[in-house]
Amino acid sequence: MAALKHEVLLRLKGIELISYWEGRLITAQLTDLFGISRQQASADIKHYLQAINPGSLTHSPAAKGYIPTPGFTPVLTSGHINEYMGLIAGQGEQTLAPVLESHPAIASVQLPDRSVRPEVVREIIKACRNKGSLKILYASMTNPQIHERQISPHTLVYSGFRWHVRAWCHTRNEFRDFLLSRIDRTPKPCGTATQGPEHDQSWNDQLSITLIPNSLLNDAQKALVERDFGMPDGRLQLKVRKALAHYTLQRYQAAITEEEAARVKEHPLQLQPSDRLRLDPHLFTGAGD
């Protein structure tokens, strides 16, 4: 396996990731992702099944492609959803994939993404693509008892810490965020979506966020923060979706309130005070409780 060329190994990992997380593999996905011919895609699938992970996939006429066999286990990848999303986002370049001790001089901190189960992701991706609705069993901090919800999902989102799905909630009649790790069992399809992403105003509208060094830092410390975050003119301006504003601030560990700003070591950055009132309606709302 070590002798495989990098581009070949990348395609074989793509076969594994698509099969594991989507539950269906067709040659067109490989041709689109890697810019290869249909013949090469078929040859790669055959090589994966014969030499890399025998018995892991079976051809399904109903699915018009390959589906994982019961007990399918990845052998080229680690089973982290970041790898799959990195493959899709980077079109083969693994821009979001975690680097886990892959070089003696490189290491990274990996969050417990194994709590996100492939059978959950498969159904959500299918619903997003087919504009379908799902019945899910869900629990939240405000309602920790597992209960049934109906959602119409449109986008999977990585906040930098956890994965959630942006979806229309049929209970609250609004778009909300549902953490994948809090979905119990396998979602069940239940018809077509009543509200699509074109109706999600907070998703489609964008706003500007301005971050500055924490005002309680001294001048030398502020200069360090400005250099760390590449802040021209002592500020960092970001344009984000309204629905992702609070996740962006969390990712940057930016203080929002004065109480948070007082914890300087935790929050070297802060939201520009003049932005606080303007952004308030869009902060920490939309959780799937």
N, C-alpha and C positions, 0 to 999 in steps of 0.2 A: 504493500500500500504506500510505503514511503517513496517508492520509485515512480509513482504516478505523477504526471505533469500537473502543475498547479491548476491550469485551466480545466483539466479533466477531473481532478479531485473536486474542484468547485462545482462542476456540473453534477457530479455524483452526490455531493452534499445537497445540492438543489433538489434532486430526485427524492432524497430522504426527507428533507424538510417539508416539501410540498405534500408528500404522501402522508407524513405524520400529522401535520397541522391542518391540512385541508381535507384529508380523507379521500382524495381522488387525484389521480395523476394522468394527464394526457400529454401527448408529444407537443401540442401547440404551446403549452406553458413553457416548455424548455426552449422551443424555437424563439418565443417572444423574449424570454429572459436573457438568453445567452447569444442570440443571433446566429443560431446554427440551423442546419437543414433538418428536415423531418427524418431523413435517413440516419443522420448522426444522433438525433434524439432517441430514435428507436434502438440504435446500437448501444447508447449509454444506459438505457433502461435494461436492456438484455445483459450488459456487463454487470450492472448493479445486482441483478437477480441471480446471476450465475456465480460471480466471483466475490461479491462484497457482502450481500445479505440474502442468501438463498431462502426461498420460501416466505419472504416478508410481504410480497405483494401478489395479488391474483387479478387476472383480467376479468372485468365484469361487463358483460354485454349491456346490462341495464344502465350502468353508470357511463358506458362508452369510454372506459378507461381502466386504469389499475386502481385497486383499493387495497388498504392494508389488511393483512390476515389477522385473525384474533391473536393477541399477544405480540403484535409487531413491536420490535424494540430497535431504536436507532443505534447504529454502530459507528457512524462517522461524525455524529453530532451529539451534543450533551443533553438534549431534551429541553432546552431553554427556549421560550417563545421569542426572546430577543434575536436568536439566530434566524428564525423564520422571517421576522419582520425586517431584519437587516438585509436579508436576501431580496425581499420584495422592494424595500425602499431603495436599496443600492443597485438593483438589477444585477445581482451577482457579485457585487463588491463587498458585501457584508458590512455595510457602514454602521449598523447598530449591533452587530454581533459582539458578544463579550470576548475579550482576549483573556483566557484563563490559563495562566502559566504556560503559554505557548512558546516562550523564549526565556532563557535563564535570567535575563536582565529586565523582564517585563512581568508585571502582575497586575491584577485588578480586583476590585471588590465586586462580588456578584450577589445581587439580591435574590431571595428565594423564589425564583420564577417557576419552580416546579409546582407551586400551588395553583398555577394556571394549567388546567387539564386540556389535552388536545381535543377530546370529544366536545368540550364546550366551545373551543375556538372554531372547530369545524362547522358546527351548526350556525354560529354567529356570522362567519364569513359567507356561508351559503345564503343566509338571510339578507345580508348586506348586498350581495351581488344580485339576488333574485327579487329584491324589494319585498321580502316576506316578513311576517311577524312570528314571534316565538312566545311560548309559555315557559317561564323559568321559575325555579324555586330559589328564592333570594333571602338574604338576611343582611341587615345594616346595623350601624351603631344605635340608631334611634328605634329600630324594630328588629332586635336580634333573633327573634323566633323565625325560623324558616317559613316563608309564606309564598304563595303563588302570585306572580305578576305576569302581565302580558306586555311585551315591548316590541317596537319596530326599530331595529338597529340600522344605523347607516355608516358608522366609522369606528374602527378600533383605534384607541389612543394610548400612547405611552407617555406618562407624565414625567418620566425620569426616575420614578420610584416604583410605580405600579401600573398595571394595564387595566383600562376600563373601556367600555363600549358606550358610545354616544347613541342614545335611542329615544324614540317617542315612548313615553310611559302612558299606557292606556288607563291606569288608575288615577294618576294626577293630571292627565291631559296636558302634558308639557314635555319638552325635551329634557332629559336628565342623564346623569352619568352612572353607570353600573359597573362596579369592580368585578372583574372576571373571577377573582379568587373567592368571591362571596356567592357565586352561582353554584348551587348544589345540584348534582346529577346532570343528566344531559338535557339541554333545552329541546322542547318539542315544537315543530312547525305548526302554525295555527292560522294559516291564511295569508293574505297580502297586507302590505303596510298601508296604513291609513294616512300617514304623514311621512314624507321623504325629506332628505337633507335640504331641498330647496325651500322647505317651510321652517327650517331651524334658523331663526333670525340671529340668535347669539352665535351660532356657528359661522354664518356667512358674513356677519359684520365684523370689522376689525377696529382696533383702537391702538393708540400709542401709549407705551409705558416708558417712563423715564426713571432710571435708577442712578443713584449717586452714592459716594462713599458715606458710611455712617457718620453723622455730624459730630459724634462724640469722639471720633478718632483725632489724633493730633495731625499736623500737616505732613509729617514724614510717613505716618501710617496711611493717610489718605493717598499719598503719592504711590505707595506700594499697591493699594487696592486699584487705583486707576491703571497701573501697569498690568496687574494681574488680569483685569477684565478688558483691557484695550479700550479705555474710556477717553475719547477725544474731548477736550474742553471740560474734563471732570465729570462727565455724565455719559450714560449708556442709554440710547433710545432704541426701543424695541417695538415692532409692529406685530401684534398677535390677534388671534381670534378672541372675541369677547368671552366665549365659552372656555378658553384656555388661559385667561388672564391670571387666575389664582394659582394654577399649576405652574405657570411661568415664574411667578414670584417665589413659590416654594422651591422650585429648581435652583433659582439663584440664591436661595436662603436670604432673601431680602426682607428686612423689617418693614412692617406696614404701620403698626401703632407705635406710640412713644414707649410703651412698656416693652415691646420687642426690641426697639432701638437701644434700650438701656442694657440689653444683653449683647454687648459689642462683640464678644468672641464668637457668639452664635450667628450674628448678623453683621458682617463687615459692610454689607450693602443695605440701603434702605430705599423705599419708594419715595420719590420726590414728594414732599408734603403737599404741594399744590395739586398733585394727582389723586390724593387720597379720597377726597369727596367725590371727584368725578368718576373714580373707579369703583366706589363702594357698592353700587347696585350689581356689579359683575363679579364681586369677590365672594368665594366660598358659597356659591349657590349652585343648584343643579345636581347635587349628590342624590343618588338613587335610594333615598330613605323612604 
